[in-house]
């Protein structure tokens, strides 16, 4: 289950950023995850919940996780067509070329972090 490793890295980055900002808690974490990473959304959610219960990630104890799954999108290097596809069928639907370039679907990024920062 590589989702646990992915989410451990996410939680490390989120907690470090929240601490650096002086936050008392993390309210929401928003991620973009490309389908070509083969990460499973439910497994990511499970890993987030499990990790947020650990003392190392106490700042995220009540945080909400938002995941935007990004569909694969390619550009044909022969005719220039751009198109969405699944993980296995990347041929250009316009000209049938194998010469394609993946332009979306491998994302794995933290889009935003909402935190609670106390008033001074």
N, C-alpha and C positions, 0 to 999 in steps of 0.2 A: 504494500500500500504506500505508494510514493506521495500520496496526499498528506500524510502525517509529516513527512519531511518538508513538503512545500509549505504547509501551514505553520510549522515550527519557524521557518524563515520569515514568514509574514508576521507572526506574533512577535518575534524578536525585533523586527524593524518597527512595528507599531508601538511596542512598549518603549523602545529606545526613543522614538520621536515624541511620544507622549511625556516621558520623563523630562526630556530636554525642553519641552514647552511649559513645564511646570504643572501639568495636568494631574488632577486627582483621580480621574477615571476616563476610560475610553467609552464613548457612547455608540459609535458606529464605525465599521470598517467596510469600505466598498472596494471590490476587486473586479478586474476584467480578466477572464480566463478563456483562452482560445481552445476550441475543441480539438485542435491538433496536438495539444499538450497531453491528451488522453487522460487528463484529470477528471474525476467523476465528482459532479457537484455535491451529491449527497455525502460522499466520503469527505470532501472538504469541510462541509458543515459539521459532520460528526467530529472530525479532528479539531475544528475550532472550538466546539463545545467542550470536548475532553481537555484540551489544553487550557481553556479559560478557567477551568476549575483548579488548576495547579497554582501554587503560591508564586512561582516565577512570573506568571501572567495575571496576577491579581488585578491589575489595572483594567483588564478586559473581562472581568467577572460577569458584568451585566451588559456587555456590548452586543449590538446587533451586527450580523454579517449579511452584507448584500453582495451577491455575485451576479455579474453580467457575463453570460457565456457568449463568446464571439465565434460566429460561424466561419468556416474556411472560405476565403475569397482569393481567387487567382487572376492573373493577367496572362493572356496568351502572348508569347514572344514572337509569334508569326503574324497574327492579324490584329493584335492589340485589344481584343475583347476582354472585358472584365466580367467575372461571373462567380456566383456562390456554388459550392459543391459539398459533397460529404467527404469523409476522410479517405475514401478509396477511389473515387471517380474524379480525377483531376483533368481529364482530357478536355480540350476546348470544345464547347458545344457548337461553336460557329464553324470552325474549320477542321476539327478533329485532331489537332496537333498535340504532341506530347510535350512540346517545348513551352512550358508554363512556369510562372513564377508566383509563389505563394505571397500574397500581400497582406493577408489578415488570417488569424486563426491560431497563431503561436503565442499570443499575448499571455503574460502572466505578471500582472502588475497591480500595485496598490493605487487605486484612483484617488481615494480620499480617506481621511481619518477625522472623525468628529470626536472632540474631547471636551471634558468639563474642566475649566480653569477657574479656580476661586478668585473672587474679587479681592483686591488688596485694600 
